[in-house]
Amino acid sequence: MSLSDKGRAFINIENVVASATLKQQIDLNAIVRVFPGVEYRPEQFPGLVYRLKKPKTATLIFSSGKMVCTGAKSERQARKAVLKVIDELKRDGIVILGKPEITIQNIVASAGLGGYIDLEKATYGLKKTMYEPEQFPGLIYRMDEPKVVILLFASGKLVCTGAKREIQVGIAVNKLQQILESKNLITYEGAEKPRLPPLPAKELEKEQAKVEQAKAKQEKEKTEEKEESEE
């Protein structure tokens, strides 16, 4: 934790991983001929690496038409990077017929709560944890909703992985802070508690609606399964 992070609450998106499908075969050797700066060593790895300077990302392209983009700092940037790669390929003669189906696979974020976490007590105070300090200094916590994995460090610093949308990171970190405070697992030095950035209301509403829809779908499926088993 840097000195600038001490006593400060923050959330930073570090990496957004997006996948895309083109539903067609891609001639990787043709891309190499047109773009000599790409990385392609099929004897070591079947994918071609296409790098962009802006946004600064690396996109793996496979002959099957599947793509994986890493390095973006937001969902929007990840989608923009995939579309930019495709536009550049098409502009230089690579035949791409349809539009890509882009899916956000994982969002990695760093965060800080601005306080000190008692990891020993947190092992028992939180559910679904793993803490082996002789092997790794952080506590691994698996949150059910949103479904993410958070690494907690005694310094109050966190690493959150597994989110599919940026708003899920904010919800998870805020929820974790509330849990830690309610169980007296975090202490703050100053008189005022450091505040996390406020969650955007519209995005929060959308996410809550998606969660409710998913729950309703699960309940419906359970009911249908029960009825089928009773028949």
Buried (B, 14 or more C-beta within 10 A) or exposed (E): EEEEBEBBBBBEBBBBBBBBBBEEEBEBEBBBEEBEEBBBEEEEEEBBBBEBEEBEBBBBBBBBBBBBBBBBBEBEBBBBBBBBBBEBBEEEEBEBEEEBEBEBBBBBBBBBBBBBBBBEBBBEBBEEBEBEEEEEBBBBBBBEEBEBBBBBBBBBBBBBBBBBBBBBBBBBBBBBBEBBBEBEBBEBEEEEBBEBEEBEEEBBEEBEEBBEEEEEEEEEEEEEEEEEEEE
